[in-house]
């Protein structure tokens, strides 16, 4: 896996985590919106977070302590978006995976 991140403080140290199989590339938004070497940018991640928060707000009051329980639902809905008629089969497929 490859992780592209900006210089936000919480991202510091990702490259020092042991036992992880990924490459971490950091770029500076104040210099470039899109990294000129890799073409990386954070827009897809920011869009995904925005969609996730919007879904949670629509369905219920979001409690920050419970956000980790909302995230798997969002991921599942995103994966099977538009295929609600086969919801049971989608659940079974997810379990099998």
C-alpha positions as CSV (number, residue, x, y, z in Angstrom):
1,X,0.0,0.0,0.0
2,X,1.0,3.6,-0.5
3,X,-0.1,6.4,1.9
4,X,0.0,10.0,0.6
5,X,-0.4,12.7,3.3
6,X,0.2,16.3,3.9
7,X,2.3,17.9,6.6
8,X,-0.5,17.8,9.2
9,X,1.0,17.0,12.6
10,X,-1.1,13.8,13.1
11,X,0.5,12.3,10.0
12,X,4.1,12.7,11.4
13,X,5.6,9.3,12.4
14,X,3.5,7.1,10.1
15,X,6.7,6.0,8.4
16,X,8.1,4.9,11.8
17,X,5.4,2.4,12.6
18,X,6.9,-1.1,12.7
19,X,5.7,-4.1,10.9
20,X,3.6,-2.2,8.4
21,X,3.8,-3.0,4.7
22,X,3.4,0.4,3.1
23,X,5.2,3.4,1.7
24,X,4.5,6.9,3.1
25,X,4.9,10.0,0.9
26,X,4.4,13.4,2.4
27,X,3.8,16.6,0.5
28,X,3.4,20.3,1.4
29,X,0.0,21.9,0.5
30,X,1.5,25.4,0.9
31,X,3.9,24.7,-2.0
32,X,1.7,22.6,-4.3
33,X,-1.9,21.5,-4.3
34,X,-0.9,18.5,-6.3
35,X,2.6,16.9,-5.7
36,X,4.5,17.6,-9.0
37,X,6.4,14.3,-8.8
38,X,3.8,11.8,-7.7
39,X,0.6,13.6,-8.7
40,X,-0.7,12.9,-5.2
41,X,-3.3,15.1,-3.5
42,X,-5.7,14.7,-0.6
43,X,-9.0,15.6,-2.4
44,X,-10.3,12.0,-2.7
45,X,-9.8,11.4,1.1
46,X,-11.3,14.8,2.0
47,X,-14.3,14.0,-0.3
48,X,-14.8,10.6,1.3
49,X,-14.7,12.0,4.9
50,X,-17.2,14.7,3.9
51,X,-19.6,12.0,2.5
52,X,-19.2,9.9,5.6
53,X,-20.0,12.7,8.0
54,X,-23.0,13.7,5.8
55,X,-24.4,10.2,6.0
56,X,-24.0,10.0,9.7
57,X,-25.7,13.4,10.2
58,X,-28.6,12.3,8.1
59,X,-29.3,9.2,10.0
60,X,-28.6,10.2,13.6
61,X,-26.9,12.6,15.9
62,X,-23.2,11.9,15.6
63,X,-21.4,11.1,18.9
64,X,-17.7,11.4,18.5
65,X,-17.1,8.5,20.9
66,X,-19.2,6.2,18.6
67,X,-17.7,7.4,15.3
68,X,-15.7,4.2,14.9
69,X,-19.0,2.3,14.8
70,X,-20.4,4.5,12.0
71,X,-17.4,4.1,9.7
72,X,-17.9,0.4,8.8
73,X,-21.5,1.1,7.9
74,X,-20.4,4.0,5.6
75,X,-17.8,1.7,4.0
76,X,-20.4,-1.0,3.4
77,X,-22.9,1.4,2.0
78,X,-20.2,2.9,-0.3
79,X,-19.2,-0.5,-1.6
80,X,-22.8,-1.5,-2.4
81,X,-24.2,1.9,-3.4
82,X,-27.3,1.6,-5.5
83,X,-27.8,-2.1,-5.0
84,X,-30.3,-2.1,-2.2
85,X,-32.6,-4.6,-3.8
86,X,-29.9,-7.3,-3.1
87,X,-29.2,-6.2,0.4
88,X,-29.3,-9.7,1.9
89,X,-27.0,-11.1,-0.8
90,X,-24.6,-8.1,-0.3
91,X,-24.5,-8.9,3.4
92,X,-23.7,-12.6,2.7
93,X,-21.0,-11.5,0.1
94,X,-19.4,-9.3,2.7
95,X,-19.3,-12.1,5.3
96,X,-17.8,-14.5,2.8
97,X,-15.0,-12.0,2.0
